[in-house]
Structure formats: C-alpha cells, structure tokens
Amino acid sequence: MASVREMKQQLGEAGEDVAEAAGESVEATRSELRRLRAKLRANGAHLEEELRDAGERFAEGAKTFGNAAVEQVKAHPLAAFGVAFAAGFILSRALRRS
C-alpha cells in the first residue's frame, strides 16, 4: 500500500502533467486562432474586391440599360407615353385597393 506521501507526490506529478498539457493545448488553440484570423482577413479582402467588381459591372449594365431605354423613348415617344400611362394607372388601382 502506498504511503500518503507517495500518493501526494503522484498526484502532484499528475497535476503538473495536466497543467503542462493544458498549456500546450492553449498555445495550440492560440496558434490556430491566429491562423484563422489571418485567413478570414484575406478572405474578407478578396470578398470586398469581388463585391466592388460586381458593383462596377452592375453599374455599367444599368447605364447600358438606361441608355437603351432613352433611345427607345426617343424612337417611339407615343408608345413610351402609353406604357408609362398604363403602368401608372395599374399601380394607382393596386395601391387604392391596399
């Protein structure tokens, strides 16, 4: 049967081992968090760039569509007036019912 002194020593050694393992685990977690933070920053910068490019493409498409609409109105002013009048009439009827 082990003496109380030996049990204390064994428990102390086990506690030191647990503390050392916990310290290593904490350091590994910190390292992983640093790596993930760097990856998130890089992905965020990449996403920001892609969104900026998409916004520019959208603005260019909207400008092209607007120019085409202006040309159609110039080419067919009475038809454009009729479409605008009909759309306004339908919209006003729909809003009155709500």
Distance bins in CASP14 RR format, pairs under 12 A and 6 or more apart:
PFRMAT RR
TARGET T0000
AUTHOR 0000-0000-0000
RMODE 2
METHOD distances of the structure
MODEL  1
1 7 0 0 0 0 1 0 0 0 0 0 0
2 8 0 0 0 0 1 0 0 0 0 0 0
2 9 0 0 0 0 1 0 0 0 0 0 0
2 10 1 0 0 1 0 0 0 0 0 0 0
2 11 0 0 0 0 0 1 0 0 0 0 0
3 9 0 0 0 0 1 0 0 0 0 0 0
3 10 0 0 0 0 0 1 0 0 0 0 0
4 10 0 0 0 0 0 1 0 0 0 0 0
4 11 0 0 0 0 0 1 0 0 0 0 0
5 11 0 0 0 0 0 1 0 0 0 0 0
5 12 0 0 0 0 0 1 0 0 0 0 0
6 12 0 0 0 0 0 1 0 0 0 0 0
6 13 0 0 0 0 0 1 0 0 0 0 0
7 13 0 0 0 0 0 1 0 0 0 0 0
7 14 0 0 0 0 0 1 0 0 0 0 0
8 14 0 0 0 0 0 1 0 0 0 0 0
8 15 0 0 0 0 0 1 0 0 0 0 0
9 15 0 0 0 0 0 1 0 0 0 0 0
9 16 0 0 0 0 0 1 0 0 0 0 0
10 16 0 0 0 0 0 1 0 0 0 0 0
10 17 0 0 0 0 0 1 0 0 0 0 0
11 17 0 0 0 0 0 1 0 0 0 0 0
11 18 0 0 0 0 0 1 0 0 0 0 0
12 18 0 0 0 0 1 0 0 0 0 0 0
12 19 0 0 0 0 1 0 0 0 0 0 0
12 20 0 0 0 0 0 1 0 0 0 0 0
13 19 0 0 0 0 0 1 0 0 0 0 0
13 20 0 0 0 0 0 1 0 0 0 0 0
14 20 0 0 0 0 0 1 0 0 0 0 0
14 21 0 0 0 0 0 1 0 0 0 0 0
15 21 0 0 0 0 1 0 0 0 0 0 0
15 22 0 0 0 0 1 0 0 0 0 0 0
16 22 0 0 0 0 0 1 0 0 0 0 0
16 23 0 0 0 0 0 1 0 0 0 0 0
17 23 0 0 0 0 0 1 0 0 0 0 0
17 24 0 0 0 0 0 1 0 0 0 0 0
18 24 0 0 0 0 0 1 0 0 0 0 0
18 25 0 0 0 0 0 1 0 0 0 0 0
19 25 0 0 0 0 0 1 0 0 0 0 0
19 26 0 0 0 0 0 1 0 0 0 0 0
20 26 0 0 0 0 0 1 0 0 0 0 0
20 27 0 0 0 0 0 1 0 0 0 0 0
21 27 0 0 0 0 0 1 0 0 0 0 0
21 28 0 0 0 0 0 1 0 0 0 0 0
22 28 0 0 0 0 0 1 0 0 0 0 0
22 29 0 0 0 0 0 1 0 0 0 0 0
23 29 0 0 0 0 1 0 0 0 0 0 0
23 30 0 0 0 0 1 0 0 0 0 0 0
23 31 0 0 0 0 0 1 0 0 0 0 0
24 30 0 0 0 0 0 1 0 0 0 0 0
24 31 0 0 0 0 0 1 0 0 0 0 0
25 31 0 0 0 0 0 1 0 0 0 0 0
25 32 0 0 0 0 0 1 0 0 0 0 0
26 32 0 0 0 0 0 1 0 0 0 0 0
26 33 0 0 0 0 0 1 0 0 0 0 0
27 33 0 0 0 0 0 1 0 0 0 0 0
27 34 0 0 0 0 0 1 0 0 0 0 0
28 34 0 0 0 0 0 1 0 0 0 0 0
28 35 0 0 0 0 0 1 0 0 0 0 0
29 35 0 0 0 0 0 1 0 0 0 0 0
29 36 0 0 0 0 0 1 0 0 0 0 0
30 36 0 0 0 0 0 1 0 0 0 0 0
30 37 0 0 0 0 0 1 0 0 0 0 0
31 37 0 0 0 0 0 1 0 0 0 0 0
31 38 0 0 0 0 0 1 0 0 0 0 0
32 38 0 0 0 0 0 1 0 0 0 0 0
32 39 0 0 0 0 0 1 0 0 0 0 0
33 39 0 0 0 0 0 1 0 0 0 0 0
33 40 0 0 0 0 0 1 0 0 0 0 0
34 40 0 0 0 0 0 1 0 0 0 0 0
34 41 0 0 0 0 0 1 0 0 0 0 0
35 41 0 0 0 0 0 1 0 0 0 0 0
35 42 0 0 0 0 0 1 0 0 0 0 0
36 42 0 0 0 0 0 1 0 0 0 0 0
36 43 0 0 0 0 0 1 0 0 0 0 0
37 43 0 0 0 0 0 1 0 0 0 0 0
37 44 0 0 0 0 0 1 0 0 0 0 0
38 44 0 0 0 0 0 1 0 0 0 0 0
38 45 0 0 0 0 0 1 0 0 0 0 0
39 45 0 0 0 0 0 1 0 0 0 0 0
39 46 0 0 0 0 0 1 0 0 0 0 0
40 46 0 0 0 0 0 1 0 0 0 0 0
40 47 0 0 0 0 0 1 0 0 0 0 0
41 47 0 0 0 0 0 1 0 0 0 0 0
41 48 0 0 0 0 0 1 0 0 0 0 0
42 48 0 0 0 0 0 1 0 0 0 0 0
42 49 0 0 0 0 0 1 0 0 0 0 0
43 49 0 0 0 0 0 1 0 0 0 0 0
43 50 0 0 0 0 0 1 0 0 0 0 0
44 50 0 0 0 0 1 0 0 0 0 0 0
44 51 0 0 0 0 1 0 0 0 0 0 0
44 52 0 0 0 0 0 1 0 0 0 0 0
45 51 0 0 0 0 0 1 0 0 0 0 0
45 52 0 0 0 0 0 1 0 0 0 0 0
46 52 0 0 0 0 0 1 0 0 0 0 0
46 53 0 0 0 0 0 1 0 0 0 0 0
47 53 0 0 0 0 0 1 0 0 0 0 0
47 54 0 0 0 0 0 1 0 0 0 0 0
48 54 0 0 0 0 0 1 0 0 0 0 0
48 55 0 0 0 0 0 1 0 0 0 0 0
49 55 0 0 0 0 0 1 0 0 0 0 0
49 56 0 0 0 0 0 1 0 0 0 0 0
50 56 0 0 0 0 0 1 0 0 0 0 0
50 57 0 0 0 0 0 1 0 0 0 0 0
51 57 0 0 0 0 0 1 0 0 0 0 0
51 58 0 0 0 0 0 1 0 0 0 0 0
52 58 0 0 0 0 0 1 0 0 0 0 0
52 59 0 0 0 0 0 1 0 0 0 0 0
53 59 0 0 0 0 0 1 0 0 0 0 0
53 60 0 0 0 0 0 1 0 0 0 0 0
54 60 0 0 0 0 0 1 0 0 0 0 0
54 61 0 0 0 0 0 1 0 0 0 0 0
55 61 0 0 0 0 1 0 0 0 0 0 0
55 62 0 0 0 0 1 0 0 0 0 0 0
55 63 0 0 0 0 0 1 0 0 0 0 0
56 62 0 0 0 0 0 1 0 0 0 0 0
56 63 0 0 0 0 0 1 0 0 0 0 0
57 63 0 0 0 0 0 1 0 0 0 0 0
57 64 0 0 0 0 0 1 0 0 0 0 0
58 64 0 0 0 0 0 1 0 0 0 0 0
58 65 0 0 0 0 0 1 0 0 0 0 0
59 65 0 0 0 0 0 1 0 0 0 0 0
59 66 0 0 0 0 0 1 0 0 0 0 0
60 66 0 0 0 0 0 1 0 0 0 0 0
60 67 0 0 0 0 0 1 0 0 0 0 0
61 67 0 0 0 0 1 0 0 0 0 0 0
61 68 0 0 0 0 1 0 0 0 0 0 0
61 69 0 0 0 0 0 1 0 0 0 0 0
62 68 0 0 0 0 0 1 0 0 0 0 0
62 69 0 0 0 0 0 1 0 0 0 0 0
63 69 0 0 0 0 0 1 0 0 0 0 0
63 70 0 0 0 0 0 1 0 0 0 0 0
64 70 0 0 0 0 0 1 0 0 0 0 0
64 71 0 0 0 0 0 1 0 0 0 0 0
65 71 0 0 0 0 0 1 0 0 0 0 0
65 72 0 0 0 0 0 1 0 0 0 0 0
66 72 0 0 0 0 1 0 0 0 0 0 0
66 73 0 0 0 0 1 0 0 0 0 0 0
66 74 0 0 0 0 0 1 0 0 0 0 0
67 73 0 0 0 0 0 1 0 0 0 0 0
67 74 0 0 0 0 0 1 0 0 0 0 0
68 74 0 0 0 0 0 1 0 0 0 0 0
68 75 0 0 0 0 0 1 0 0 0 0 0
69 75 0 0 0 0 0 1 0 0 0 0 0
69 76 0 0 0 0 0 1 0 0 0 0 0
69 80 0 0 0 0 1 0 0 0 0 0 0
69 83 0 0 0 0 0 1 0 0 0 0 0
69 84 0 0 0 0 0 1 0 0 0 0 0
70 76 0 0 0 0 0 1 0 0 0 0 0
70 77 0 0 0 0 0 1 0 0 0 0 0
70 80 0 0 0 0 1 0 0 0 0 0 0
71 77 0 0 0 0 0 1 0 0 0 0 0
71 80 0 0 0 0 0 1 0 0 0 0 0
72 78 0 0 0 0 0 1 0 0 0 0 0
72 79 0 0 0 0 1 0 0 0 0 0 0
72 80 1 0 0 1 0 0 0 0 0 0 0
72 83 0 0 0 0 1 0 0 0 0 0 0
73 79 0 0 0 0 1 0 0 0 0 0 0
73 80 1 0 1 0 0 0 0 0 0 0 0
73 81 0 0 0 0 1 0 0 0 0 0 0
73 82 0 0 0 0 0 1 0 0 0 0 0
73 83 0 0 0 0 1 0 0 0 0 0 0
73 84 0 0 0 0 1 0 0 0 0 0 0
74 80 0 0 0 0 1 0 0 0 0 0 0
76 82 0 0 0 0 1 0 0 0 0 0 0
76 83 0 0 0 0 1 0 0 0 0 0 0
76 84 0 0 0 0 0 1 0 0 0 0 0
77 83 0 0 0 0 0 1 0 0 0 0 0
77 84 0 0 0 0 0 1 0 0 0 0 0
78 84 0 0 0 0 0 1 0 0 0 0 0
78 85 0 0 0 0 0 1 0 0 0 0 0
79 85 0 0 0 0 0 1 0 0 0 0 0
79 86 0 0 0 0 0 1 0 0 0 0 0
80 86 0 0 0 0 0 1 0 0 0 0 0
80 87 0 0 0 0 0 1 0 0 0 0 0
81 87 0 0 0 0 0 1 0 0 0 0 0
81 88 0 0 0 0 0 1 0 0 0 0 0
82 88 0 0 0 0 1 0 0 0 0 0 0
82 89 0 0 0 0 1 0 0 0 0 0 0
82 90 0 0 0 0 0 1 0 0 0 0 0
83 89 0 0 0 0 0 1 0 0 0 0 0
83 90 0 0 0 0 0 1 0 0 0 0 0
84 90 0 0 0 0 0 1 0 0 0 0 0
84 91 0 0 0 0 0 1 0 0 0 0 0
85 91 0 0 0 0 0 1 0 0 0 0 0
85 92 0 0 0 0 0 1 0 0 0 0 0
86 92 0 0 0 0 0 1 0 0 0 0 0
86 93 0 0 0 0 0 1 0 0 0 0 0
87 93 0 0 0 0 0 1 0 0 0 0 0
87 94 0 0 0 0 0 1 0 0 0 0 0
88 94 0 0 0 0 1 0 0 0 0 0 0
88 95 0 0 0 0 1 0 0 0 0 0 0
88 96 0 0 0 0 0 1 0 0 0 0 0
89 95 0 0 0 0 0 1 0 0 0 0 0
89 96 0 0 0 0 0 1 0 0 0 0 0
90 96 0 0 0 0 0 1 0 0 0 0 0
90 97 0 0 0 0 0 1 0 0 0 0 0
91 97 0 0 0 0 0 1 0 0 0 0 0
91 98 0 0 0 0 0 1 0 0 0 0 0
92 98 0 0 0 0 0 1 0 0 0 0 0
END
